[in-house]
Amino acid sequence: MDNEGVYIDMTDEEGNNFRLEVVGDVEYEGDVYRVFLPTDIGEDDPDYGFIILKSTMNGDEELLDSVDNDETLEKVYALFMEELFNEEEDEE
């Protein structure tokens, strides 16, 4: 996971602007999912946590879409956590 220190600015459907830190990418069933953490809320906030968005390319432009399927979200999250823990073990 080589996205450390990469940030993106996003606007949701309601016009709210926020900044996300890219913490990893996961491939699942031929698709790429990006995993983010919000930078504008504290870790103790109940809304703080991983945000998973599906990445698709439109020419040279990356489009990020929400994932509406709970099963897919759970599997992508599990794969991300597995990669994260494997990475931590390799560093020891």
N, CA and C of each residue as an Amber inpcrd file, in Angstrom:
protein
   276
   0.8490000  -1.1670000   0.0000000   0.0000000   0.0000000   0.0000000
   0.8940000   1.2290000   0.0000000   1.0450000   1.8300000  -1.1550000
   2.0030000   2.9110000  -1.2980000   1.3310000   4.2650000  -1.4790000
   0.1830000   4.4640000  -0.8710000  -0.5530000   5.7160000  -1.0050000
  -0.3660000   6.6340000   0.1990000   0.5760000   6.3340000   1.0530000
   0.7430000   7.1020000   2.2790000   0.9790000   8.5720000   1.9570000
   0.2320000   9.4310000   2.6300000   0.3830000  10.8650000   2.4300000
  -0.3520000  11.4240000   1.2300000  -1.2160000  10.6300000   0.5900000
  -1.9890000  11.0990000  -0.5580000  -3.3770000  11.5020000  -0.0700000
  -3.7930000  12.7040000  -0.4390000  -5.0850000  13.2330000   0.0000000
  -5.9090000  13.6380000  -1.2100000  -7.2280000  13.5220000  -1.0780000
  -8.1220000  14.0160000  -2.1190000  -9.2090000  14.8570000  -1.4570000
  -9.6760000  15.8510000  -2.1910000 -10.7960000  16.6690000  -1.7420000
 -12.0360000  16.1960000  -2.4780000 -13.1210000  16.0030000  -1.7440000
 -14.3600000  15.4850000  -2.3290000 -15.5220000  16.3920000  -1.9640000
 -16.5680000  16.3100000  -2.7790000 -17.8360000  16.9780000  -2.4970000
 -18.9170000  15.9270000  -2.6240000 -19.7630000  15.8000000  -1.5820000
 -20.8320000  14.8070000  -1.6410000 -22.0480000  15.3770000  -2.3680000
 -23.0930000  14.5390000  -2.4720000 -24.2960000  14.9250000  -3.2070000
 -24.9830000  16.1510000  -2.6130000 -24.7320000  16.4090000  -1.3280000
 -25.3750000  17.5330000  -0.6440000 -24.5250000  18.7990000  -0.6770000
 -23.3810000  18.7490000  -1.3900000 -22.5290000  19.9150000  -1.5180000
 -21.5340000  20.1000000  -0.3890000 -21.4110000  19.1260000   0.5000000
 -20.4510000  19.2060000   1.6010000 -19.0570000  18.8520000   1.1000000
 -18.0820000  19.6870000   1.4080000 -16.6960000  19.4390000   1.0210000
 -15.9650000  18.7740000   2.1760000 -15.1110000  17.8180000   1.8550000
 -14.3170000  17.1660000   2.8770000 -13.0520000  16.6120000   2.2560000
 -12.0790000  16.3360000   3.0970000 -10.7800000  15.8340000   2.6530000
 -10.5800000  14.4240000   3.1840000 -10.0860000  13.5500000   2.3090000
  -9.8440000  12.1590000   2.6650000  -8.3850000  11.8030000   2.4240000
  -7.8600000  10.9700000   3.3100000  -6.5210000  10.4320000   3.1090000
  -6.6420000   9.0240000   2.5350000  -5.9340000   8.7840000   1.4470000
  -5.9140000   7.4530000   0.8500000  -5.0450000   6.5670000   1.7330000
  -5.6150000   5.4470000   2.1990000  -4.8390000   4.5330000   3.0410000
  -4.5850000   3.1890000   2.3680000  -5.2150000   2.9570000   1.2190000
  -4.9410000   1.7150000   0.5150000  -5.8700000   1.4670000  -0.6460000
  -5.4840000   0.5020000  -1.4390000  -6.2890000   0.0330000  -2.5770000
  -6.4930000  -1.4610000  -2.4190000  -7.6540000  -1.9370000  -2.8360000
  -7.9580000  -3.3610000  -2.7700000  -8.5730000  -3.7670000  -4.1020000
  -8.0970000  -4.8900000  -4.6490000  -8.7310000  -5.4500000  -5.8400000
  -9.6680000  -6.5580000  -5.3920000 -10.8820000  -6.5120000  -5.9100000
 -11.8830000  -7.5220000  -5.5720000 -12.7490000  -7.7700000  -6.7950000
 -12.7900000  -9.0170000  -7.2330000 -13.5810000  -9.4510000  -8.3870000
 -13.3670000  -8.5530000  -9.6070000 -12.0940000  -8.2340000  -9.8620000
 -11.7370000  -7.4660000 -11.0520000 -11.9190000  -5.9640000 -10.9380000
 -12.3840000  -5.4850000  -9.8110000 -12.5720000  -4.0500000  -9.6110000
 -11.5770000  -3.5410000  -8.5680000 -11.2930000  -2.2430000  -8.6260000
 -10.3900000  -1.6100000  -7.6630000 -11.2170000  -0.7470000  -6.7210000
 -10.9340000  -0.9050000  -5.4470000 -11.6080000  -0.1140000  -4.4150000
 -10.5380000   0.6670000  -3.6650000 -10.8220000   1.9260000  -3.3800000
  -9.8990000   2.7560000  -2.6070000 -10.4350000   2.8810000  -1.1880000
  -9.5230000   2.8030000  -0.2360000  -9.8830000   2.9010000   1.1760000
  -9.3190000   4.2220000   1.7000000 -10.1920000   4.9890000   2.3710000
  -9.8420000   6.3220000   2.8510000 -10.1340000   6.4530000   4.3360000
  -9.5030000   7.4570000   4.9480000  -9.8600000   7.9220000   6.2860000
 -10.1440000   9.4160000   6.1850000 -11.1750000   9.8950000   6.8680000
 -11.4580000  11.3320000   6.8390000 -10.3870000  12.0910000   7.6300000
 -10.0290000  13.2780000   7.1610000  -9.0150000  14.0750000   7.8520000
  -9.6240000  15.2190000   8.6470000 -10.8950000  15.4940000   8.4280000
 -11.5020000  16.6730000   9.0360000 -12.3690000  16.3670000  10.2580000
 -12.3050000  15.1320000  10.7590000 -12.9920000  14.7940000  12.0120000
 -12.0410000  13.9770000  12.8730000 -12.2170000  14.0450000  14.1710000
 -11.3350000  13.3430000  15.1010000 -11.6420000  11.8540000  15.1700000
 -10.6490000  11.0950000  15.6240000 -10.7980000   9.6450000  15.7430000
 -11.8740000   9.2440000  16.7380000 -12.2050000  10.1270000  17.6750000
 -13.2230000   9.7970000  18.6670000 -14.6340000  10.1470000  18.1970000
 -14.7590000  10.7540000  17.0250000 -16.0690000  11.0780000  16.4540000
 -16.7460000   9.7840000  15.9910000 -18.0560000   9.6130000  16.2550000
 -18.7390000   8.3740000  15.8430000 -18.7640000   8.1670000  14.3190000
 -18.5790000   9.2260000  13.5350000 -18.5640000   9.0850000  12.0750000
 -17.1830000   8.7540000  11.5200000 -16.1690000   8.7090000  12.3880000
 -14.8130000   8.4150000  11.9450000 -14.6930000   6.9360000  11.6190000
 -14.0600000   6.6140000  10.5210000 -13.8350000   5.2250000  10.1460000
 -13.4520000   5.1370000   8.6860000 -13.1750000   3.9440000   8.2460000
 -12.7820000   3.7360000   6.8600000 -13.9410000   4.0410000   5.9250000
 -13.5990000   4.6670000   4.8130000 -14.5550000   4.9390000   3.7430000
 -14.0460000   4.1760000   2.5320000 -14.8920000   3.3370000   1.9520000
 -14.5010000   2.5230000   0.8010000 -15.3060000   2.9900000  -0.4020000
 -14.5850000   3.3430000  -1.4790000 -15.2220000   3.7890000  -2.7100000
 -14.6690000   2.9790000  -3.8740000 -15.5190000   2.6990000  -4.8400000
 -15.1110000   1.9630000  -6.0290000 -14.4690000   2.9290000  -7.0170000
 -13.3150000   2.5440000  -7.5240000 -12.5670000   3.3760000  -8.4640000
 -12.7700000   2.8470000  -9.8820000 -13.1690000   3.7300000 -10.7730000
 -13.2510000   3.3890000 -12.1930000 -12.5990000   4.5080000 -12.9840000
 -12.0550000   4.1760000 -14.1220000 -11.3990000   5.1780000 -14.9490000
 -12.3090000   5.5480000 -16.1160000 -12.3640000   6.8470000 -16.3780000
 -13.0820000   7.3990000 -17.5250000 -12.0460000   8.1820000 -18.3100000
 -11.3760000   7.5030000 -19.2350000 -10.2400000   8.1090000 -19.9110000
  -9.1060000   8.2380000 -18.9130000  -8.6210000   9.4620000 -18.7020000
  -7.5510000   9.7210000 -17.7360000  -8.0860000  10.1220000 -16.3700000
  -9.4050000  10.2200000 -16.2440000 -10.0160000  10.6930000 -15.0010000
 -10.5120000   9.5250000 -14.1490000 -10.1290000   9.5560000 -12.8570000
 -10.6110000   8.5420000 -11.9230000 -11.9520000   8.9850000 -11.3600000
 -12.9120000   8.0800000 -11.3970000 -14.2180000   8.3330000 -10.7970000
 -14.3530000   7.4530000  -9.5690000 -14.8450000   8.0240000  -8.4830000
 -15.0380000   7.2780000  -7.2470000 -16.5170000   7.2180000  -6.9400000
 -17.0250000   6.0040000  -6.7920000 -18.4460000   5.7940000  -6.5470000
 -18.6520000   5.0570000  -5.2300000 -19.7680000   5.3550000  -4.5840000
 -20.0960000   4.6370000  -3.3520000 -20.4000000   3.1800000  -3.6840000
 -20.2420000   2.3390000  -2.6840000 -20.5120000   0.9080000  -2.8320000
 -21.8060000   0.6270000  -2.0790000 -22.8490000   0.2550000  -2.8090000
 -24.1600000   0.0670000  -2.2080000 -24.4170000  -1.3590000  -1.7210000
 -23.5680000  -2.2950000  -2.1330000 -23.7570000  -3.6860000  -1.7610000
 -23.0010000  -3.9780000  -0.4600000 -23.7420000  -4.2770000   0.6070000
 -23.1220000  -4.5190000   1.9210000 -22.1610000  -5.7030000   1.9010000
 -22.4960000  -6.7390000   1.1600000 -21.6280000  -7.9230000   1.0860000
 -20.2830000  -7.5580000   0.4480000 -20.3290000  -6.7780000  -0.6270000
 -19.0920000  -6.3390000  -1.2750000 -18.2740000  -5.4760000  -0.3330000
 -18.9360000  -4.5580000   0.3600000 -18.2360000  -3.7000000   1.3280000
 -17.5300000  -4.5310000   2.3980000 -18.2170000  -5.5150000   2.9200000
 -17.6410000  -6.3620000   3.9610000 -16.4350000  -7.1360000   3.4480000
 -16.5240000  -7.6550000   2.2230000 -15.4200000  -8.4390000   1.6630000
 -14.2190000  -7.5560000   1.3580000 -14.4710000  -6.3590000   0.8140000
 -13.3730000  -5.4390000   0.5260000 -12.7060000  -5.0090000   1.8350000
 -13.5000000  -4.7090000   2.8450000 -12.9600000  -4.3380000   4.1550000
 -12.0990000  -5.4700000   4.7260000 -12.5910000  -6.6930000   4.6510000
 -11.8380000  -7.8440000   5.1710000 -10.5190000  -8.0170000   4.4210000
 -10.5460000  -7.8610000   3.0990000  -9.3140000  -7.9720000   2.3140000
  -8.3360000  -6.8620000   2.6860000  -8.8390000  -5.6490000   2.8640000
  -7.9770000  -4.5360000   3.2460000  -7.3220000  -4.7980000   4.5990000
  -8.1050000  -5.2410000   5.5700000  -7.5680000  -5.5070000   6.9000000
  -6.5350000  -6.6350000   6.8560000  -6.7900000  -7.6490000   6.0520000
  -5.8390000  -8.7510000   5.8980000  -4.5140000  -8.2330000   5.3320000
  -4.5910000  -7.3900000   4.2850000  -3.3790000  -6.8190000   3.7000000
  -2.6640000  -5.9210000   4.7010000  -3.4190000  -5.1390000   5.4450000
  -2.8470000  -4.2270000   6.4270000  -2.0860000  -4.9970000   7.5060000
  -2.6840000  -6.0540000   8.0330000  -2.0180000  -6.8320000   9.0640000
  -0.8300000  -7.6020000   8.5130000  -0.9220000  -8.0960000   7.2780000
   0.2240000  -8.7670000   6.6670000   1.3760000  -7.8010000   6.4860000
   1.0720000  -6.5680000   6.1030000   2.0850000  -5.5380000   5.9190000
   2.7720000  -5.2100000   7.2360000   1.9850000  -5.1110000   8.3070000
   2.5400000  -4.8170000   9.6260000   3.4460000  -5.9460000  10.1010000
   3.0720000  -7.1930000   9.8320000   3.8830000  -8.3340000  10.2330000
   5.1980000  -8.3460000   9.4640000   5.1480000  -7.9690000   8.1790000
   6.3680000  -7.9370000   7.3660000   7.3470000  -6.8880000   7.8550000
   6.8370000  -5.8070000   8.4610000   7.6950000  -4.7270000   8.9480000
   8.4060000  -5.1020000  10.2370000   7.8950000  -6.0820000  10.9590000
   8.4850000  -6.4570000  12.2600000   9.7520000  -7.2660000  12.1010000
